[in-house]
């Protein structure tokens, strides 16, 4: 009886293992989308507009749009579902505009000094089919962010935090493109 029981359990385990859980790493894009081109991210941050009580001054890190372009390209290459190519050869095209670079205080010391910030990069993104310019997805205000401490064991510079926020935003763009949600 125990041999039959173990055989039955093994057969059921193999059956469930073969069936999987429904998760796949395969793209949900249409079959005609095999290649993608990432246009340079445009900087649309208006540093000249007036500030308010919440944002007393604008912050910005020069070159972050170039870093974001490179991070999106690298993330698509790493993902492997779509081949990155030139706009002339691409089935789909990613266009993005950097609309905000925010550094918001999260935690203060007893002396009202900022101890932790949240750094957020905000973009407007559209992915279109190259041949007919049909929008596959578009999102206004897609945000990549990270938080960072100014001192202590987990301290980061703003440049290191910006690199993390860029990677987070690139991951979101690629996931949204591949999964089309």
C-alpha positions in Angstrom: 0.0 0.0 0.0 2.8 2.5 0.8 4.5 1.9 -2.6 1.2 2.7 -4.4 0.7 5.7 -2.2 4.2 7.1 -2.9 3.8 6.3 -6.6 0.5 8.2 -6.7 1.9 11.2 -4.8 4.9 11.2 -7.2 2.6 11.1 -10.2 0.5 14.0 -8.8 3.5 16.0 -8.0 4.8 15.5 -11.6 1.4 16.4 -13.0 1.2 19.7 -11.0 4.9 20.5 -11.8 4.2 20.0 -15.6 1.1 22.2 -15.4 2.9 25.1 -13.7 1.3 27.9 -12.0 0.4 30.0 -15.0 3.3 32.4 -14.7 5.3 32.9 -17.8 8.2 35.2 -18.8 6.9 35.3 -22.4 5.8 38.7 -23.7 2.1 39.5 -24.0 2.9 41.8 -27.0 1.3 41.1 -30.4 3.3 38.6 -32.5 4.2 41.3 -35.0 6.2 43.2 -32.3 9.7 41.6 -32.2 12.0 44.7 -32.2 11.9 48.0 -30.4 13.7 51.3 -30.6 14.1 53.7 -27.7 14.3 57.3 -28.6 16.4 59.6 -26.4 14.4 60.7 -23.4 13.6 64.4 -23.7 14.0 66.8 -20.8 10.7 68.6 -20.4 11.3 70.0 -16.8 10.5 73.7 -16.7 13.0 75.1 -14.3 11.8 78.7 -14.9 8.2 78.3 -13.5 7.3 79.6 -10.1 7.6 77.5 -7.0 5.1 77.0 -4.2 5.3 76.4 -0.5 5.8 72.7 -1.0 8.6 73.1 -3.5 10.7 76.2 -2.6 13.2 75.5 -5.4 13.5 73.1 -8.3 16.0 70.4 -8.2 17.5 68.7 -11.2 20.5 66.5 -12.0 22.0 67.4 -15.4 22.2 64.4 -17.8 19.6 62.3 -16.0 17.6 62.0 -19.2 20.6 60.4 -21.0 21.1 58.0 -18.0 17.4 57.1 -18.3 17.6 56.4 -22.0 20.6 54.1 -21.5 18.9 52.4 -18.6 15.8 51.6 -20.6 17.9 50.3 -23.5 19.9 48.1 -21.2 16.8 46.8 -19.4 15.2 45.8 -22.8 18.4 44.0 -23.7 18.5 42.3 -20.3 14.9 41.3 -20.6 15.4 39.7 -24.0 11.8 39.6 -25.2 12.4 42.4 -27.7 15.5 43.1 -29.8 16.6 46.7 -29.5 17.3 48.3 -32.9 17.2 51.6 -34.8 13.9 53.4 -35.4 13.9 52.5 -39.1 14.0 48.7 -38.3 11.8 48.7 -35.2 8.3 47.3 -34.8 7.7 49.5 -31.8 9.1 52.8 -30.5 9.4 54.1 -27.0 9.2 57.9 -26.5 9.6 59.5 -23.1 9.7 63.0 -21.6 11.2 63.6 -18.2 8.6 65.9 -16.6 9.8 66.1 -13.0 12.8 65.4 -10.7 11.7 65.6 -7.1 13.6 65.3 -3.9 11.1 65.2 -1.0 12.1 65.0 2.6 10.8 61.9 4.4 12.4 62.0 7.9 13.8 64.8 10.1 16.1 64.8 13.1 15.1 66.4 16.4 16.8 69.5 15.2 14.7 69.6 12.0 17.5 68.5 9.7 16.5 66.2 6.9 17.8 62.7 7.5 16.0 60.9 4.6 14.8 61.9 1.2 12.6 60.3 -1.5 14.0 60.9 -4.9 11.4 60.6 -7.7 11.8 60.8 -11.5 8.5 61.3 -13.4 8.1 60.7 -17.1 5.3 60.7 -19.7 5.8 57.6 -21.8 4.3 56.3 -25.0 5.0 53.0 -26.9 3.7 53.0 -30.4 3.7 50.5 -33.3 6.1 51.8 -35.8 4.3 50.9 -39.0 0.9 52.6 -38.2 1.8 54.7 -35.2 -0.9 53.0 -33.1 -0.4 53.6 -29.4 0.3 50.3 -27.6 0.3 52.0 -24.3 0.8 55.5 -22.8 1.1 56.7 -19.3 1.4 60.2 -17.9 3.4 60.5 -14.7 5.1 57.1 -14.6 7.4 57.4 -11.6 10.6 55.7 -10.6 11.8 56.4 -7.1 14.0 55.5 -4.2 14.6 56.7 -0.7 18.0 57.5 0.7 19.6 58.5 4.0 22.1 61.4 4.2 24.1 59.8 7.0 24.6 56.6 8.8 25.2 53.0 7.6 22.7 53.2 4.8 23.8 56.7 3.5 23.8 57.3 -0.2 24.8 60.3 -2.3 22.2 61.9 -4.4 24.0 60.6 -7.5 23.7 57.0 -6.2 20.1 57.6 -5.3 19.4 59.0 -8.8 21.0 55.9 -10.4 18.6 53.7 -8.3 15.6 55.8 -9.3 16.6 55.6 -13.0 16.9 51.8 -12.7 13.5 51.6 -11.1 11.9 53.7 -13.8 13.6 51.8 -16.6 12.3 48.5 -15.0 8.7 49.9 -14.9 8.9 51.0 -18.6 10.1 47.6 -19.7 7.6 45.6 -17.6 4.7 47.8 -18.7 5.8 47.3 -22.4 6.3 43.6 -22.2 3.2 42.8 -20.0 1.0 45.5 -21.6 -0.8 46.5 -18.4 
